[in-house]
């Protein structure tokens, strides 16, 4: 019987995965207790990691193999309450940053991003947040909690001065008051042109944290989310934006959330490739320091 590769991101050999020798830490957070429609994103981190074992480790666009910098997959963070998840993710990510590591958080639902954003904002005062999502996520509370997945950007705005949102195409009217129109690129207005990309990067500060809800993509290529919305962005539209921000700013960390695995495996692979591609862009951009 053929031996399966290790259950770590990309299925790497042990010499590329030890904590001391790895520049990159992948932190799974299998949590979806505040999901309000279709639950199942708690299975997302494992599905993404399993799919990543099928990636080609050479990245064509960047002509690089970012895995050679070392990628350690940490033990999952688990809790039953969203407040506890925020606390645990914060503490875990803060430790990684103190050790000089680059942290990648894998959700789970979008609420897992709150602790990661908090840890990065403490480490990098003045940073901004680039938010890719179908939803505004700016409700003050939802379902009786300030830490619901629908409140992520409301919490982020308490930590940083600048949040730029891209791909938005669904929100409650109450959230509109919390949006700065010059810092939102609605999905229906996104053309992928250089002008639109430049417009969105302009307000971002030197250091940027990127949070990616996979429902930013059109459900035709990413149906495996808990709250799919028609009319999303395409693969190259998202990569054009991420490529530009890694060239012009310093990306200090990121998360990819809301993968809800199904029998279709291609969305799991898309999510895994997105993580690897963004790592490749960041580490080959010349801004990783």
BALO-626920 format. One line per 5 residues: number of its first residue (from 1); for each residue x, y, z of N, C-alpha, C. Coordinates in steps of 0.001 Angstrom, whole numbers, plus 500000, padded with zeros to 6 digits. Example, Ala and Ser with C-alpha at 12.3 -4.5 7.8 and 13.67 -1.06 7.14 Angstrom:
<pts>
1	513190:494310:507800:512300:495500:507800:513200:496700:507800 | 512850:497750:507080:513670:498940:507140:512900:500030:507870;
</pts>
This chain:
<pts>
1	500850:498798:500000:500000:500000:500000:500883:501248:500000 | 500518:502202:499123:501281:503437:499054:501066:504259:500310 | 502163:504712:500889:502076:505482:502123:501559:506888:501830 | 500591:507349:502639:500044:508690:502461:501035:509729:502979 | 501082:510901:502335:501961:511967:502844:501463:512450:504201;
6	502303:513079:504979:501904:513547:506307:500736:514525:506230 | 499922:514578:507302:498810:515526:507324:499304:516882:507823 | 500131:517491:507013:500518:518879:507242:500319:519615:505925 | 500367:520927:505971:500130:521698:504751:501161:521313:503696 | 500681:520899:502538:501474:520434:501397:502054:519033:501579;
11	501805:518382:502718:502331:517035:502911:503849:516985:502845 | 504505:517944:503459:505948:518106:503327:506738:517119:504180 | 507973:516879:503761:508894:516077:504563:509193:516805:505871 | 509564:516040:506885:509747:516596:508223:510809:517690:508273 | 511803:517637:507389:512854:518658:507434:512342:520039:507046;
16	511160:520101:506433:510574:521393:506077:509437:521806:507017 | 509210:521049:508079:508008:521302:508875:508255:521498:510371 | 509487:521425:510843:509708:521625:512272:509466:523087:512632 | 508995:523320:513831:508707:524698:514252:509951:525582:514235 | 511064:525140:514809:512232:526031:514842:512749:526416:513463;
21	512648:525513:512484:513235:525785:511171:512256:526405:510184 | 510989:526570:510578:509966:527066:509653:509759:528569:509787 | 509718:529249:508642:509393:530681:508628:507886:530912:508699 | 507110:529923:508257:505659:530057:508112:504961:529065:509040 | 503944:529537:509746:503131:528669:510596:501691:528700:510083;
26	501142:527526:509807:499743:527392:509413:498952:526963:510639 | 497961:527772:511002:497175:527514:512209:495723:527167:511854 | 495334:525884:511936:493935:525509:511699:493044:525899:512884 | 491853:526402:512576:490877:526736:513619:489520:526178:513185 | 489223:524925:513517:487975:524272:513072:486779:524655:513946;
31	486237:525839:513703:485161:526390:514534:484061:526946:513641 | 482797:526606:513938:481689:527176:513154:480405:527323:513977 | 480554:527560:515257:479376:527551:516142:478479:528775:515975 | 478980:529887:515373:478085:531029:515150:477575:531092:513719 | 477914:530105:512891:477408:530093:511510:475889:530103:511524;
36	475290:530931:510653:473847:531153:510731:473049:530505:509612 | 473712:529948:508617:472972:529241:507583:473468:527803:507527 | 474407:527508:506655:474882:526128:506533:476173:525945:507324 | 476120:525135:508358:477313:524836:509134:478164:523818:508381 | 479386:523638:508841:480294:522680:508225:481676:523252:507968;
41	481851:524572:508167:483174:525151:507924:484199:524680:508957 | 483739:524071:510053:484703:523500:511004:485534:522399:510344 | 485010:521821:509268:485763:520789:508544:486692:521391:507483 | 486605:522709:507303:487365:523366:506252:488873:523253:506381 | 489448:523529:507564:490908:523457:507653:491466:522083:507276;
46	490823:521033:507738:491328:519694:507416:491205:519407:505923 | 490071:519806:505311:489882:519571:503880:490900:520355:503067 | 491167:521589:503460:492143:522406:502748:493537:521786:502861 | 493901:521372:504051:495226:520772:504254:495347:519464:503477 | 494295:518651:503487:494329:517405:502716:494495:517695:501220;
51	493768:518699:500720:493877:519043:499299:495264:519585:498963 | 495885:520275:499909:497197:520880:499653:498272:519840:499377 | 498037:518617:499780:499030:517566:499543:499127:517210:498062 | 498206:517731:497268:498219:517493:495825:498732:518683:495020 | 499201:519713:495697:499732:520889:495019:501090:520594:494397;
56	501352:521214:493260:502712:521283:492746:503443:522338:493573 | 504612:522034:494061:505311:522929:494975:506076:524041:494259 | 506192:523934:492942:506780:525020:492162:505660:525951:491720 | 505793:527239:492051:504792:528232:491670:505255:528952:490407 | 504481:528815:489338:504891:529319:488026:505020:530836:488022;
61	503985:531530:488507:503961:532992:488393:505129:533661:489115 | 505526:533111:490260:506614:533731:491027:507954:533035:490804 | 507944:531945:490029:509176:531185:489768:509875:530847:491083 | 509091:530289:492022:509635:530036:493361:509046:528761:493955 | 509660:528327:495054:509162:527189:495830:509154:527613:497302;
66	508069:528245:497694:508023:528877:499016:508113:527855:500143 | 507779:526602:499900:507842:525585:500949:509260:525431:501497 | 510271:525794:500695:511654:525649:501135:511986:526559:502318 | 511138:527541:502566:511322:528407:503735:510815:527745:505007 | 510171:526594:504870:509656:525855:506019:508234:526251:506345;
71	507339:525258:506386:505937:525505:506726:505537:524510:507812 | 505323:524999:508994:504908:524162:510127:503397:524255:510294 | 502744:523115:510411:501303:523091:510657:501062:522852:512140 | 500488:523842:512813:500284:523776:514256:499059:522918:514595 | 498987:522477:515837:497812:521754:516311:496594:522672:516266;
76	495417:522152:515935:494228:523005:515827:493893:523726:517128 | 493343:524916:516996:492783:525652:518124:491306:525294:518217 | 490876:524871:519405:489483:524456:519576:488872:525134:520806 | 487591:525439:520717:486815:525966:521838:485345:525879:521452 | 484467:526038:522429:483034:525957:522155:482389:527332:522001;
81	482971:528354:522653:482371:529691:522605:483217:530618:521731 | 482573:531519:520986:483341:532416:520111:484318:533301:520874 | 483918:533752:522074:484819:534584:522861:486107:533840:523196 | 485967:532552:523477:487139:531742:523823:488006:531486:522597 | 487368:531300:521442:488135:531128:520205:488960:532377:519917;
86	488351:533550:520066:489070:534804:519847:490294:534866:520757 | 490103:534545:522023:491203:534593:522994:492305:533591:522649 | 491919:532367:522328:492911:531330:522045:493685:531603:520763 | 492968:532040:519714:493649:532356:518462:494606:533528:518674 | 494146:534541:519384:495017:535688:519685:496303:535225:520359;
91	496178:534423:521406:497353:534016:522180:498298:533160:521342 | 497730:532260:520537:498558:531381:519712:499309:532194:518649 | 498570:533075:517955:499194:533863:516894:500211:534849:517467 | 499904:535443:518612:500844:536374:519243:502164:535674:519550 | 502096:534423:519958:503332:533675:520233:504128:533451:518964;
96	503429:533104:517876:504125:532914:516599:504846:534194:516175 | 504145:535323:516289:504728:536594:515861:505921:536976:516736 | 505821:536704:518036:506935:536982:518937:508161:536149:518579 | 507927:534972:518017:509021:534091:517604:509527:534413:516191 | 508996:535478:515587:509460:535890:514272:508881:535083:513125;
101	507752:534416:513350:507130:533594:512312:506089:534396:511536 | 505780:533911:510341:504684:534453:509535:503491:533524:509731 | 502366:534071:510206:501214:533245:510584:500114:533274:509535 | 499573:532079:509244:498435:531918:508350:497353:531164:509124 | 496185:531770:509269:495080:531140:509990:494092:530565:508986;
106	493685:529313:509212:492706:528639:508362:491430:528395:509145 | 490308:528994:508666:489011:528718:509279:488339:527575:508586 | 487319:527102:509207:486448:527698:510187:485745:528940:509637 | 484775:529349:510437:483988:530527:510096:484820:531793:510280 | 484277:532912:509794:485059:534145:509740:485361:534717:511119;
111	484614:534349:512146:484891:534887:513477:486285:534515:513970 | 486887:533468:513415:488222:533071:513868:489267:534115:513503 | 488937:535012:512582:489885:536044:512162:490087:537118:513226 | 489127:537289:514128:489188:538406:515079:490443:538326:515938 | 490722:537148:516503:491903:536993:517342:493184:537196:516579;
116	493217:536731:515325:494419:536892:514501:494660:538363:514167 | 493597:539083:513815:493736:540512:513518:494212:541256:514767 | 493667:540885:515928:494072:541539:517179:495560:541340:517453 | 496036:540114:517297:497450:539828:517560:498355:540589:516606 | 497975:540640:515339:498798:541355:514347:498766:542863:514579;
121	497612:543399:514967:497528:544846:515179:498375:545270:516375 | 498498:544404:517375:499362:544703:518525:500836:544669:518123 | 501166:543743:517261:502549:543588:516819:502935:544654:515803 | 501955:545108:515018:502231:546060:513925:501302:547272:514049 | 501569:548166:514989:500725:549357:515136:500640:550130:513815;
126	499436:550585:513518:499231:551341:512285:498918:550495:511074 | 498843:549183:511247:498531:548333:510091:497082:548561:509654 | 496786:548159:508437:495423:548206:507910:494978:546796:507564 | 493712:546649:507214:493134:545338:506897:492519:545392:505509 | 492920:544451:504658:492288:544251:503355:491338:543072:503499;
131	490065:543310:503240:488982:542373:503538:488328:541940:502228 | 488487:540676:501859:487859:540124:500655:486691:539248:501082 | 485486:539570:500594:484301:538918:501148:483097:539242:500273 | 482071:538395:500344:480787:538717:499735:479946:539607:500640 | 480263:539586:501940:479418:540239:502944:480189:541340:503659;
136	479466:542376:504094:480110:543506:504760:480648:543133:506134 | 479966:542251:506864:480409:541767:508182:480626:542902:509172 | 479741:543902:509141:479898:545053:510023:478744:545217:511005 | 478022:544163:511286:476983:544254:512327:477652:544363:513694 | 477098:545198:514534:477658:545356:515885:477479:544081:516700;
141	476316:543491:516605:476060:542194:517230:475173:541391:516287 | 475216:540088:516437:474349:539218:515644:474194:537907:516398 | 472971:537438:516480:472729:536208:517218:473110:536311:518679 | 473072:537553:519214:473382:537757:520619:474866:537826:520941 | 475716:537904:519931:477158:537908:520172:477858:539006:519369;
146	478839:539645:519993:479687:540608:519283:480761:539896:518474 | 480882:538592:518665:481938:537822:518003:481366:536842:516986 | 480173:537123:516523:479561:536344:515450:480341:536572:514151 | 480228:535618:513223:480931:535768:511940:480467:536990:511163 | 479260:537501:511466:478748:538690:510788:479264:539990:511395;
151	480112:539896:512412:480596:541079:513129:482105:541272:512999 | 482741:540496:512161:484211:540486:512115:484793:541858:511815 | 484289:542526:510802:484864:543809:510420:484467:544930:511380 | 483352:544770:512075:483014:545723:513136:484058:545648:514240 | 484504:544438:514572:485559:544276:515582:486902:544757:515034;
156	487184:544488:513763:488454:544919:513176:488570:546436:513202 | 487454:547135:512956:487474:548595:512932:487747:549185:514312 | 487594:548377:515361:487955:548824:516710:489460:548688:516956 | 490140:547939:516095:491576:547678:516279:492448:548489:515322 | 491938:548759:514130:492731:549467:513118:491917:550621:512555;
161	492610:551599:512014:491932:552779:511463:491420:552556:510047 | 492068:551655:509306:491744:551502:507891:491365:550070:507566 | 490146:549884:507082:489683:548605:506544:489187:548860:505129 | 489734:548125:504170:489289:548211:502775:488630:546883:502417 | 487394:546949:501935:486626:545746:501619:486419:545618:500119;
166	486600:544411:499600:486499:544150:498165:485601:542937:497929 | 484705:543048:496941:483853:541927:496560:482496:541907:497224 | 482175:542967:497976:480938:542996:498758:479723:543005:497824 | 478758:542162:498137:477514:542131:497367:476313:541718:498203 | 476462:541754:499538:475348:541432:500432:475579:542099:501779;
171	474549:542829:502262:474641:543410:503599:473267:543878:504057 | 473128:544034:505353:471932:544615:505943:472034:546138:505854 | 470898:546817:505762:470915:548268:505624:471605:548938:506806 | 471557:548309:508004:472206:548884:509182:473725:548930:509022 | 474279:548039:508195:475726:548005:508005:476215:549130:507102;
176	475337:549667:506298:475741:550709:505340:476308:551922:506059 | 475778:552220:507242:476273:553370:508006:477709:553168:508473 | 478138:551914:508568:479484:551614:509058:480512:551540:507930 | 480067:551740:506687:480958:551635:505541:481422:553013:505085 | 482697:553108:504719:483183:554270:504001:483171:553917:502526;
181	482370:554602:501765:482162:554235:500365:483452:554274:499548 | 484399:555120:499957:485660:555183:499210:486605:554043:499571 | 486185:553177:500518:487010:552049:500905:486282:550721:500724 | 485293:550734:499848:484551:549514:499511:484489:549394:498003 | 484863:548222:497499:484698:547945:496077:483669:546833:495951;
186	482454:547223:495567:481385:546248:495423:481679:545308:494246 | 481217:544092:494370:481507:543092:493335:480987:543535:491976 | 479818:544182:491957:479238:544552:490662:480047:545639:489951 | 480920:546335:490703:481709:547402:490105:483137:546979:489778 | 483501:545771:490194:484882:545326:490007:485086:544866:488570;
191	486050:545480:487890:486331:545096:486514:487651:544365:486377 | 488459:544356:487456:489777:543747:487381:490802:544654:486744 | 490380:545890:486403:491305:546808:485748:492316:547339:486742 | 493433:547804:486217:494491:548342:487063:493994:549537:487866 | 493082:550310:487283:492577:551499:487970:491818:551126:489232;
196	490964:550103:489149:490197:549680:490313:491113:549114:491385 | 492091:548308:490991:493012:547720:491951:493805:548821:492657 | 494306:549770:491890:495075:550865:492471:494224:551679:493432 | 492952:551879:493076:492041:552651:493930:491861:551990:495287 | 491805:550662:495305:491594:549954:496565:492864:549877:497404;
201	494016:549813:496769:495268:549724:497514:495656:551079:498097 | 495247:552155:497429:495635:553496:497848:495476:553783:499333 | 494320:553515:499950:494142:553866:501367:494903:552967:502343 | 495421:551824:501880:496085:550891:502784:497399:551462:503293 | 497684:551204:504562:498937:551649:505155:500079:550728:504725;
206	501283:551019:505181:502459:550249:504752:502318:548767:505088 | 501794:548463:506269:501633:547078:506704:500156:546691:506600 | 499903:545515:506032:498529:545102:505738:498304:543662:506198 | 497178:543443:506863:496700:542095:507159:495580:541797:506168 | 495598:540617:505563:494603:540245:504556:493699:539157:505124;
211	492395:539385:505098:491435:538366:505516:490552:538007:504328 | 490518:536717:503989:489824:536254:502785:488722:535277:503165 | 487487:535715:503027:486336:534824:503102:486150:534259:501698 | 486162:532942:501585:486134:532319:500264:484863:532608:499477 | 483818:533120:500139:482626:533458:499358:482812:534748:498563;
216	484008:535368:498639:484317:536469:497724:484325:535973:496286 | 484673:534689:496093:484683:534109:494753:483260:533828:494276 | 483084:533815:492961:481798:533423:492399:481500:531978:492777 | 480268:531665:493185:479952:530289:493576:480092:529282:492452 | 480239:529755:491214:480496:528829:490124:481827:528110:490275;
221	482809:528805:490888:484097:528160:491137:484321:527860:492609 | 483528:528493:493503:483656:528237:494932:482266:528065:495544 | 481626:526901:495281:480301:526655:495849:480352:526220:497314 | 481529:525858:497810:481648:525236:499132:481844:526266:500234 | 480814:527096:500434:480809:528041:501541:479455:527970:502236;
226	479401:528502:503450:478161:528441:504211:477133:529460:503791 | 477576:530559:503149:476656:531628:502731:477019:532090:501320 | 476804:531252:500310:477188:531625:498936:476323:532760:498406 | 476943:533610:497595:476255:534737:496966:476609:534761:495477 | 475619:534914:494598:475935:534985:493163:476702:536260:492821;
231	477429:536182:491705:478070:537387:491186:479422:537712:491775 | 480148:536710:492258:481434:536973:492891:482583:537144:491914 | 483770:537260:492477:484972:537508:491681:485557:536207:491148 | 486371:536337:490111:487054:535196:489532:488440:535014:490133 | 489054:533888:489816:490371:533538:490346:491401:534621:490022;
236	491500:535027:488768:492535:535985:488385:492220:537400:488854 | 490955:537738:489037:490633:539038:489617:491178:539130:491040 | 490948:538081:491818:491453:538068:493191:492979:538070:493201 | 493593:537268:492331:495056:537204:492317:495689:538499:491826 | 495013:539208:490904:495518:540521:490477:495598:541474:491673;
241	494551:541472:492484:494522:542348:493658:495590:541941:494665 | 495690:540649:494955:496672:540181:495933:498095:540403:495434 | 498312:540215:494143:499625:540479:493590:500019:541936:493752 | 499072:542831:493510:499359:544260:493626:499649:544651:495067 | 498869:544128:496017:499083:544529:497412:500400:543976:497947;
246	500812:542793:497499:502102:542268:497959:503281:543017:497352 | 503085:543584:496166:504154:544371:495551:504295:545753:496183 | 503157:546338:496552:503166:547736:496969:503076:547947:498481 | 502765:546900:499217:502665:546992:500668:503357:545786:501295 | 503517:545810:502590:504049:544659:503309:502891:543900:503948;
251	502618:542706:503469:501571:541866:504054:502161:541145:505256 | 501615:541415:506437:502191:540889:507678:501537:539590:508135 | 500414:539229:507544:499731:537989:507902:498433:537894:507120 | 497839:536698:507123:496554:536555:506449:495803:535338:506954 | 494523:535320:506633:493706:534145:506914:492845:533823:505707;
256	492439:532563:505610:491492:532087:504598:490434:531297:505340 | 489177:531719:505204:488117:531168:506049:486877:530800:505229 | 485971:530098:505897:484635:529772:505406:484592:528705:504308 | 485594:527834:504248:485488:526676:503367:484568:525656:504035 | 483503:525321:503358:482551:524320:503851:482622:523129:502892;
261	483421:522112:503223:483678:521022:502278:482406:520268:501891 | 482388:519805:500655:481294:518986:500146:481913:517832:499368 | 481100:517134:498613:481635:516041:497812:482519:516546:496680 | 482314:517810:496293:483169:518402:495274:484518:518736:495900 | 485584:518225:495341:486905:518445:495915:487621:519653:495316;
266	487185:520105:494132:487901:521203:493491:487897:522490:494324 | 486822:522845:495056:486900:524040:495897:487944:523916:497005 | 488112:522700:497555:489147:522496:498574:490520:522794:497989 | 490722:522339:496754:492008:522552:496091:492205:524029:495770 | 491136:524706:495323:491233:526143:495058:491698:526874:496317;
271	491093:526530:497463:491461:527192:498711:492917:526920:499070 | 493361:525678:498889:494747:525326:499202:495714:526072:498290 | 495384:526136:496999:496261:526825:496053:496294:528316:496335 | 495172:528880:496777:495137:530299:497135:496116:530585:498267 | 496129:529732:499286:497059:529912:500400:498501:529855:499903;
276	498806:528836:499104:500179:528660:498630:500593:529791:497694 | 499681:530212:496818:499988:531303:495896:500229:532601:496656 | 499394:532893:497646:499584:534131:498396:500894:534089:499180 | 501240:532953:499757:502544:532827:500415:503678:533060:499418 | 503534:532509:498220:504560:532696:497190:504702:534170:496835;
281	503591:534866:496664:503617:536291:496339:504278:537101:497450 | 503938:536780:498685:504460:537537:499824:505966:537348:499963 | 506421:536110:499897:507834:535836:500161:508742:536140:498981 | 508163:536280:497798:508972:536639:496646:508830:538100:496245 | 508074:538850:497019:507789:540242:496640:508908:541211:496999;
286	509792:540770:497899:510823:541690:498364:510386:542538:499544 | 509095:542407:499947:508589:543189:501070:508493:542372:502346 | 508829:541098:502275:508797:540269:503478:510105:540473:504235 | 510014:541148:505374:511224:541442:506155:510872:541528:507620;
</pts>
